[in-house]
């Protein structure tokens, strides 16, 4: 057992599904036995009143039947229990029970038993007060300095203090500026009531001021009559603590000065009688209850503070002296004298766990048995050590983060795309302005070899594509069973997608003997969508602003062979020229040279070239693969269209700046709108009518501005999404052209894609421009660096939106220039590896030159033009 765990002396569970709170626990000699032994009084919200007198045979024993002195069910919920001198004519202690609409005072007495069942206890109702208002809490004390008796003050939920002089009602007063009730206590030293208001202020009211103030029963009269019938209730002192208080306690011990303790939500305050702060302690946890008690050190006060982490902390003033672990979260804590044991800590949880505990340790009587001595066999130990080292070496040999793929997977997911479009389109809520919006059916099959629990299928396609249903939930999959779902994919947004690929992922659990709930696993697969989903055959167009030429090492193939879904076999003129029209309206033309091994793709917009170019290369590779031709290759010897690419970057960046501007304007108009609302509410609450001074007109105008700005921001967001989609398409095209131009390997293309396409979605917090700029700067500083000076440069660790795109465009141009001069992409951090990668094929070190210098790559006829010539050169088929 831990040293810092509370030692259980006695504990019990009260009732079933009962609720308790801060005022439901009290300790006192309620039966006036005169022995000085406290009894534990507990009341619940279910109306049960219980009185305990614990007598454990040994610490940690549970409750015995004779420990429960009394248990009675009252008719109403018990909000608070207190023990004091509440009956006139006697100084004996009586029990006060506070209900929602009633205050009852009982006398608890015991009768000596004549048999072994023990003493018998009963309660007798001395008097009760029916309350006109719903009660919240109460406090008691010798109000006004009376001797030998205690008076009771009850705080209602609407802020009225009701004072009772034992059997009679004295008066009631409303607290000024009241909103919600707070903790309430009485200080006999200053004869004042102390509470915490909704303004998060500790407030003190003198009893004499309350007695002579305006009676609360006269509130129905007019304001002038109320002011003339008595004095207004004035506060004695106020202290702003800046947080809501959980409890207040006033203590006055012989060796310590009188103090007011306030437990806040995050701080613990000790105040003087006049409201000045003696000290405060900032808490790093959320407290639940507290109680100050007498300290052995003169001039200090000890405090027990419980928190929601089930920890009870012991403070001496502001110094933490001890911390102990409780089995529950305490909502109330008391210190009692039980069975000649002083200082027993009594705690109560909200579900009725009542425990009496103490701090310290129990002596351990356990002695470790003697171990039989035996001779050590060093040869066996050496053999075992070698075997363990071998196992460790085999386990740490692989550096892979992800586990190796299994030979037979537990669950296999496959996707089959229909070769034909749907006869009846399944497109719904599409924004495309076309006569017919096609859709294609995707059939997904899940085959399970083992038991799969809670399999969930998610289908994802990149916007503006959409699916008819993207989530499927299954209850259970038996071993060697399968499930099949069918869905349709269509174009929803009014722009062409950057990719015609989709993915489906299944998450499931496989149960084991040690883990019946199952081990989470994932299976996924990708599928390719047909080009006919977003475009259809059209007449070729001769006029085009953007043209690309792809070179091959094989004779040109007729389009009747590689594009049978777009070409009519009866028309021979489509063998070398083919037109595509996208659903969004733009056209792209594909031409095959009759004399050379070239293909030309041309369109009015740069981003429209991407999907047709990709489809062409994929279909050519599939065609020659079927003919067992392994040396087929595509190359690109033209100029990279960087200038047109930069125009798309500028367009996207302008929309991001516009979004930021709209956000600032919306914030300003929203602040203005709220300020006008506050002014209007102040005017409407004023009892003396005043002119609005055109505030209503200003409010309506501001509201219209907010709506107009929100509409403009929403439209700008849609335009930014389309611009980002076009930018991704153009980026894919640039990556393909660079890879064909420089004949990059698969790993180098992957680096290129990670550099230029780091984000799936574009946001204001993290945009495409700053992310790509950081990635290119890293490559220019490492594998594409020209000198050790560039490698020593440090990059900024924080990504923020740039002011313009000039730096990004400069870095992209420099990136292409370094590749043209022999640079090679590598993520190796070793300097020698990078230099070897840069100078592969016998290339010399990249010379220090301007960007405009034309460099011929050794072993190749391709040249990289200057930045000024990029947009001017056009290739011919």
C-alpha angles and dihedrals in degrees: 000000000000120000089228096054120105111254109238110230098166134345143168142174115241117222126307125294092349122149128221136184143184099295096044096088129070134160123202143120089271096167092054092236092158092221093109091237115136125225123213114237117193128180126186136204087246089066099254118142116197132180120196134191105186118213107171116183089216132002113281097030118141127239118299123208092248091054090073105076097177140003121179133161115226122199098245136045114275112234099177141356125205135171122216147117096297102148123078120235095032137064093210120124119259134185120247116199119192119207128179094266103009142057116206128187117201136187114223116207137167133216123209111247122233095205136047093274090086133223123343123225130197139171126229124201108237097180142326138207122213109217124220092205133047110266126227107178142330144215134194142200145124095304113199092012097288116169127232099005141070128226124208129229119193123195115211127212091253095053104266121141109213114194123200126194094208107277095011135062112242109186145306131233132188118227112235119250092009122174110150130006120254136187115303132201140162128235112207092190093063096022092232141125118238124200141153116242130209087261086070091247129134105231130190124201123189116232090227090053090051091049095053097038126101112294114249091225090068093063092105090068125087123280093253092050092050092052092050096046095065147332121300116252107260126192118237097212138344132207122186110218096172097228141065117271124231098195144353127210131179116207132182117178126176097250096038134061120252110273140181114223119201122187111205131185093264106004139052117217133196114194135186122238090266094052099260116138115252093183141325134206124209110221123214093204140050109267123215106184143346145189130192118220139177118292127214090223114081116245095018135095126212120220132194113212121185123197141191091261089071091252125134112203124200115210129187099204099309098337118101107228102171142358123201134187119239126197091232144024106269119223093179133022131188137174115227143173108235128174094346089308111123123206100025111169112228116195132179128196127208092254095051106269103152115188137175111202142162136207127247136051139296119230112255112231094184116116121191111241119243115264117230108246115235136172117269116238102212094183092060090047091051092049092048091048092052091049092051092047089052091053091048091049092051091048094050096041095091116065095195116131093200120059120253115268113260121243091231115029120218092226130020124197121194131181124206119193116207112245091221131054119251114278088221113035117239094198114135131186093359119172094204113117098218134122094242128016110201126214133195129213120237118196114202120193125193116199117188124196093183137031109292119196124205098353113193122192120205122187118198132187125170118258135282081043116078140185129223090235126008103179129059124177123197126190101214142345120211121215113278091012132123140205127203129200129183126207139160131234123209142161109268105167124066096247137068117266122244093225135030094207134104137186136210124201131191121201117194144152127240113203122224134185093259094040112037092174089064141243113272114242137170133213124185144170138184130228134195122229123217122257090232087072092076105022142028136203117285141166112288116252123220096196114078136153096204125048133176130186122205117197122209135185094229133070114271117272122225115254087229086072104041099031104038092146092059102037128075107224091216093062111075094183089073093065093091104020129046134176128211125193118194121219088245090063106256123120133220127191127207120200131184119207116239095204105034137038095257140117125201126205118191134175143155092249128046096222092056090064093067104072094042092048092049092047090050094052093044094050092046091052091048092048095052092041090059088053090052091245107152102173098063113130139168124216138181122214101167130094123286107246094233096148093057089043090054090053090059090048091051091048092052092045092050090055090050090053089049090051090052091049092049090050092053092047092048090051092051093048091046091053090048091048093052092047091054090047091054091050091050093048089051090052093047093049092051111105092213108066115237132182116269092226091219092303090135091055091048090049092052092047092049090048091054090049091052092050092047092049091048091052091048091048090050091050090047089051091054091048090048091053091052091046091051091049090051090046091053091050092050090046091053088051093050091048091052093048093049091048092049091043096050096029091234123192124242092262092050091050088052089054089048092052092047089051099048100029106040097138132061091192132026120227137174091244095052116018136183096249099058093040095052091043091055092048094048091045089054092052091047089051096047125024095011097042119129099205143009089259091068091048090055092057115107122220125221113266093213125070115213135165110275124230093238141350099251094104092047093050091047092052093048091051091047090047092056090045092054091049090050090054095055104279117150129203117244136153095206113127093206111105094213091050090052093049091048090050091050095051101042116144093030096294117163124233114288106266123232102255143135123271091251093065113111113225128191115215110231113251093018137086094212117110129198110226127217121268092256093054098047097091096040104056117086127183124228125217 
